[in-house]
């Protein structure tokens, strides 16, 4: 493939990783198809449906490394149907007896759907690995910055203060839920389907159920209750979870992008020796990685639309909706691999500028704490009355061209109830972060405990 960003050597690393490209490569697709054909023959040989010697020959010769790709493509072109060409090519490589039993009883979707599941499982392993590392790194940062007070922002404006650790904990919480979703759907998604042309198992004979069960067990896939060739919800649900992950990463990337703005200066991407930010302005250091993370989120959400349409299969079989999957599912996995990779890079080498984070707390000179002041005053005169007082304080500040804090000190109602020292106390951002630290610790402890238990199980296995 030479067209499009995923096929161009000059651009593909910006939109995917080499490991994920390998999962969805021609070689891997053919390898998985060969694996399913071999497994089918082995199971049928064990059940006495085809001769054992034939099954052994198929197992020996149906190997991706023995395929002449050019001859395979020519066979498929002549057949006008890729799987038909694939079977014809394999038949030509087998003895006359064995050629009669390759793909025995199978339909195209038996092979392509089950092999696609095997590819998706490899993609899943990569995604889980990368996502877990991201969560672990975020846990470390949330712990480090659990008490770092910063400006909370709402609608693009400075709002009440929060903490950097809490900001990260909220991302962790969301990503961890998505990681758990991936784990919970694995058994359902990674299922084979070996059921014949209209999924009645008729072509496999009286041992049909044993054939499907044997193939699924051999491939370490779950056995479906009913065949799912016209049920695309497995792929749709899985892709939907990947899109949720992408959305969370996009949100995180957007926040870091905003924090990188010159006027905020709270975050910096890494600019190691040799990395340039512009061909014209030597001093420019744009947050290109943040931009890529946000961009990829949009590409993935657009691809998800095709996945939803893939459920529109008619009756017992067609390729109308099915074809969407071959476009969208690899693209989602490929784009997400790049997004995860970029996020790992940011978390590894990006830097939070703690001095700017602290100085930004005081840019609005007390406005961040107007809610705090309102509640302090509200305990004495009522919340709504206090709201009106603070609203007027702000209007006076704007009208007189003075700070909110100064206007607050000049207000008669405030002076009636509070001393100057007490007003200054209310304007301390360190005193109005609520349960941010507590909730941060809760997320850190629970997510870390879950990951440690999961890791421990894996080690024991």
N, C-alpha and C positions, 0 to 999 in steps of 0.2 A: 504494500500500500504506500503510495507516494503523495496522495492528496489529503488535505486537511491537517490540522495541527497534530493529531495523534499519529499520523503517518510520516510527518516530516522530521528528519533527523535534526534539523535546525530549531525545531520548536517543541518536539514531543516531550522533552524533559520539563517544560514549563506547565504541561497539562496532564502529566502522568509520571509514574515511576517505572524504571526498567523491570522491577520484579512483577508489577501488576501487568505490564505489557506482555511479559512472558506467559502469565496465566491465560491471557486471552489471545495468544498467538495462534497461527495456523498449526504450528507443531503441536501445541498442547491440545487444540481441538481434535486433531487427528489421533493423538495419543489416547485421549479419553474415549473416542469412538472405537478405537482398536481394543481398548481395555474392556468396554462393554460387550463388544462382539466376542472377545475371547472368553469372558466370564459366562456369557449366555451359552456358548458352546460347551464349556466345562460343566456347567450345571446340567445341561441336556445330556451330556455324555454320562454323568454320574447317575442320572435317572433312567438311562437306557433309551432315551428318545432318539439319540443319534449314536453311531458307533463310537466307542471310547477311543479307538485309534484315530478317528476323524477329529474328535475333540482335541486330542493331543497335538495333531498336526496344525490345527487352527491356532492353538495356544502357542505353538512354536513359530509359526510363520506370520501371523497377524500382529506385526510389531511396527510401530511408527518408523523406527530407524531403518526398516527394510523397504519402505515405500519410496518409489520413484515419483516424486511430486509432479514432475512434468507429465508423466504417463497417466497419473491419477487425474490431473486436471483435464487432459485430453479425453479420457474416458467419461468424465462428468460432462464435458462440453458436448460430446457426441450423444450422451443419454438425455441431455437437457434437464437433468435432475441430479443434484450432487450426490445424494445417498445412493441412487441407482448406479451412478458411475463408480462410486466408492466400492459397492458390492461387486460390480463387474470386474473392477481392477483386482480386488482381493481374490476373486474366483480364479482369475488368470494366473495367480501366483500359487495356487493350490493344486494338488493332484485331482484328477477327474472325479474321484469319489468324494473328496473333501469339498470340492467346489459345489457339490450338490447340497451341502449342509450349512454353508456359511450363511448367516443371517436367517437361520431356519425359523419360520413362523413369525419373524419380527416385522414390524412396520417401521417406517422412517422415524416416527416420533418416539418409538421405544428407545432407539439408539441416540437420537439427537437430544431428546429431553433428559435422559438419564446421564448422558455425557456432559450436558450443560450443567447439571447439578454437581457433577464432580469438579468442573471448572469453578463453579460458584463457591464450592466448599474451600478450594484453595485460596480464592480471593477473600473469603470470610476469614481464614486463618491470618492472612496478612493484615486485614483491617482490624481484627481484634488485637493483634500484636501491637500495631501502631497506636491504636486508640488507648490501649492500656498504658503504654509508655507516656502518652500525653497526659493522661489522668494522674499518673504517678508524679510527673514533673509539676503539674499544677498543684498537687497536694503539697509538695515541697515549698512551692512559692506561697501558697496560702498560709502555710505555717510561718514562713519567714515574715510575711507582711500582715499577719493577723491583727496587729495593733497600729498599722500605718494608716492614719486618718487622711482622707482625701475628699475632694469635692464630689458629692453625688450630683448627677445631671439628669434632668427631666425635660423633655421637649427641646433638647439642645441648649438648655439654660442651666446655670448653677442652681442647685436645689439644696436640700439639707445634707450635712456631711455623712459619709459612710466610711468604710475601710477598704483598702486594696485587697486585703485577705478575703473579705466578704464578697467583693466583686468576683474574685476568682472562685470562691466556694460555690457561688451560684452557677457558674459555668461547669464546675466539677459535678455538681448535683445533676445537672441536665445530661451531661455526657455519660455519667454513670448509669442513669436510667436507660439510655440508649444502648449502652453496653449490655445491660441486663436483658433488654429486649432481644438483642442479637443472640444471646445465650439461650433465652427461653424459646425462641422459634426454631432453633437449630434442628431439633428432631423432626419437626413438622416440615421444614423446608428441604432438608437433605434426605429426600425420599426418592426411590426409584419408581419407574412405572413401565412394566413389561407386560403388555396386555393385548397386542395385536391391533389390526387395522381400525376397528371401531370400538376398541376397548372391551370386547366381550370374551377375550381369551380363546376364541374358537380355534384359531390357527395353532395353538399350542397343545391341543388335545386334552385328555382327561387329567394330565399332570400339570395343567397350566398354572394353578395356584402355587404348586411346589416350585415351578420354574421361576416365577416372579420372586417368591420368598428366597429361594436359593441365590438368585442374582443379587438381590438387595443385601442379603447377609454377607455375601462374598465381597461386596463393594463397601461394606460398613454403612449402608443406608437403611433408613427405616422403611418398613413395608406399608404402603398406603392401604386405607380401608377400601377405597375404590380407585380405579385408575384416574389420573388427573390430567390427561392430555388436553382436555377442554377446560380444565380448571387452572387458570393462571395466577390464582391468588397466592400461591407459594412465592413466585417470583415478584409479584406486586407488593406483597407485604414486606418481603426482605428489602426490596428497593426503597420502599417507603421509609423503613428504619434508617437506611443509608442516607436518605434525603433529610431526615430529622437530624442526623449527626452533622451533615453538611450545613444545615441551617444554623445549628449552634456554633459551629466553627466560623461561619460567616459573620454571625453576630459578634463573636469574640474578635475576629479580625477587624470589623468595623470600629469597635471600641478602641482597639490599639491604634488603628489608623487615625481616629480623632485625637487620641492622646498624643500622637506624633506631630500634630499640627504645630507650626512654629510658635503660635501664641499660647499654646498649652505646654509643650515640651516635656510631657510626663513620661513618654516612652520613646526609645530609640531602637531602630533596627541595627543589626550589626553591620558595620562597614569595615571589614578587614582590609589589610594592605592589598591593593590591587583592584578592589571592587570600586566601580564608578557609578555615580548616580545620574550623570548627564554627559552627553557628548559636547555640550556647549558651556554649561555653567560648572566650573570645577569644584565649587563649594557645595553644590546641591546634593542632598542625601535623602531622596524620597523614600517613603515606606512602601516600596514595590511589592514586598512579600505580603504585607497586609492587603494591598490591593488585589493580589492574585487570589488570596483566600476568599475575599468577598466575591470576586468575579466567578470563581469556580462554584460557589454556592448557587449563583444564578444559573449557570450552565446545567448543574445537576437538577435543579428544580424544573427547568424546562424539559429535560429528558424524562422526568417522572411523568409528565403528561402522556408520553408515548406508552409508558408502562401501564397506565390506567386503561388506555385504549386496547391493550393486548388481551384484555378479558373478553373482547367481543368476538369470540369464536362461535361459529354457527353449527348447530346440530352436533354431529359426532366428530367432525374434522374439517378444518380449512386452514389456510396459511395467512389469511387476511390480517388478523390481529397478532398471530404468532410471529410474523416478520418484524413487528415493532420491537419485540423483545431482543432480537439479535442486534438491533441498533442500540437500543437504550440501555440495556443491562450492562454490557461491557463498558459503555461510555460512562455510566454512573460510577462504576467501580474504578475506572481509570482516573476520572476527574477527582474522585474522593481520595485516591491514593496520593495524588499531588497535593491536595488540600491538607491531608494529614501530615505529609512530609514537610510542607511549608510551616505548619503549626509547630511541628517538632523543632524546626530550625529557629523559629522565633523564641520558643521557650528555652532553647539551649543558649542562644547567644544574644537575644534582645536584652535591653537594659531599661529598668524603670528609674527615672530620675527623681529620687526621693526629695531632693531640695526643691524642685519645681512643683512636685505634688504638694509639698507643705506650703510653699509661698502662694500657690493658687487658692489655698483655703481662705486667704485674707484679701483677695482681689476685690471682692464686693463689699468689704468693710462692714461685716455684720449681717448682711442680707441672708446668708445661709442659715442664720440662727433665728430668723423671724418667727418660725413656728415655735421654737423653744420659748422665746420671749412671750409669745401669745399665750401659751399654756401657763406660764408662770403668772402672768397678769390675770389670766382667765380664772385662776383659782380664787382671785379676790373680787373680780367684778363680773365674771361670767365669760364663757368662751367667745360667744358672738360679739359681745361688747368689746372684748379685747381684740378681736379680729378687726373691728372697725377702727380702733385706736391705731393698730399697727398699719392698717391700710392708709390712714391719714398721715402717719409718720413717713411712710414711703413717698406719698404724694408731695409732702412738704420738702423732703430731701431732693426730689427731682426739680421742684419749682425753684428752690433756693440754690441748687447746684452744690449741695453738700452731701456727705456720706450718710448712709442709713444710720450708722452708729452715732454720728453727731446729732442727727435729727432726733434720734431716740433719747439722747441725753437732754435735749431741749424741750421735749414734750412734757406738758404740765401733768398729765395723768401719770406718766412714768415717774416723774419727780415726786409726785404725791405718795406713791407706794414703795419706791425703791431708792436706795442710795446709789451714788455713782459707782461705787465698788460692786454693788449687787448687779447693776446693769452690765458692767464689764464681765462679771462672772457668767451671766446668761449668754454672752457672746463668745464664750470659749468653745470652739468646735469639739474639743476633746470630751466635753461633758454631754454631748448630744448624739451618741451613736447607738443608743438603745441596746438591742441584743445582738448587734453585729458580730462581736467577738464570740459570744456564746454560740450563735448559729454557725459561725465559721468552724469552731472547734467540733461541733456536732457533726458537720459534714466530713471534716477531716478524719475524725475517729471512726465513723461508721463506714465510710468508703474504704479507708485504709484497712480496716478489719475484714471487710468483705474480700478485698483483693488478696490479702494475706491468706485467708482461708482457701480461696480459689487456687492460689499458687501452691499451697500446701497439699491440696488434693491432687494437683497435677504431679507434684513431686512424688507423692505416694504411688500414683498410678504408674 
